[in-house]
Amino acid sequence: MNYRRSISETEEISEINVSPLIDMVFILLIFFIVTTVFVEETGIEVQRPEAATGVLLEKESILLAVSKDGRI
């Protein structure tokens, strides 16, 4: 008797093709990057004194938080 097991026509080696999954992930990533809306933080504009000399720099964001005790 031959007890060796061979792969018959009904038993096929199946593999999962991940190429469509990777494509879909990149499409979703591009979609969310393109449709993202950047919200500017609300607040008040601080009136700062102008310097006699200096270079005008681009606006940078500074976030401050005030607690109930009045601590900054």
PEGI-V845682 format. One line per field, one symbol per residue. psi: psi as a letter, one per 40 degrees, with the letter a starting at -180 (. if undefined). Layout:
psi: ???
This chain:
psi: iheihihaddhihhihheddddddddddddddddehhhhhhiaihhhiiiidiihhiihihhhihhideei.
